[in-house]
Amino acid sequence: MVEELQVPIHLKMTLTIKEAAAYSNIGINKIESMLRSPNCQFVLYVGSKKLVKRREFEQYISHKLMI
């Protein structure tokens, strides 16, 4: 039997879109549209999967008044 390691969201380097939505209280659709932006600094592609770079995402949000 394989044990699945549970890492708290605030310690992860990258987040899934669902984790980023739960972490930031921003909707999944809004995060997906932000990740599609050509100059998005917090997207990481792993094959065809999109992940959110947590630190860069936090910095992006901290400098915005409106998304």
N, C-alpha and C positions, 0 to 999 in steps of 0.2 A: 504494500500500500504506500502511495506517495503522499507525503504531507505537503499541503499548499502553504507557502509562507505568506502571511498577511502583513504587509507593510502599511503603516498609517499614511494617509494621503499627504499629510504635511511633510513627510520624509521622502516621498517619491520624487525622482528626477523628472519623470514624464507621467502624464495622466491620460486616460482615455477621455473621449468627449463626455461620456456620462459622468466620470469622476470630476472632470473640470466643471461641469454644470452643477453638480452637488456641492463642490468646494466653493464656487463663486456665486451661487444662486443666480446664474445667468442661464437662460434656456439653451437646450441642445441645438435647436435650429439657429439661434443667434451665434453660438460658438462655431458651428459648422460654416456659417457664412463668413465669419471672421477668418477662419482657417483657409478659406478659398481666396482671400484677398492676395493679390500678387506680391505684396511687400510685407506679409505677415511674418513677424520675427519669432513667433513662438510655436510654429508648426514644425513637426519632425515626421518625415515620411519613413515608414518601415515597410518596404514593399509598397503595396497600395493602401496600407493602413495609415491613418493620420493620428498622431499623438500630440499632446500639448506639453510644451516645455514649461514646467510649473513656475520656475523663478522668473522667466521672461514674461509669462502670462500675468504673474503678480505685479511685476513692474509696469506692464502695459496698463493694467487696470488702475494702479495707484496714480498714474499720471492723467487719467481721463476723468472728465466731469460727466460725460454722456457717451453711451455706446449705442 
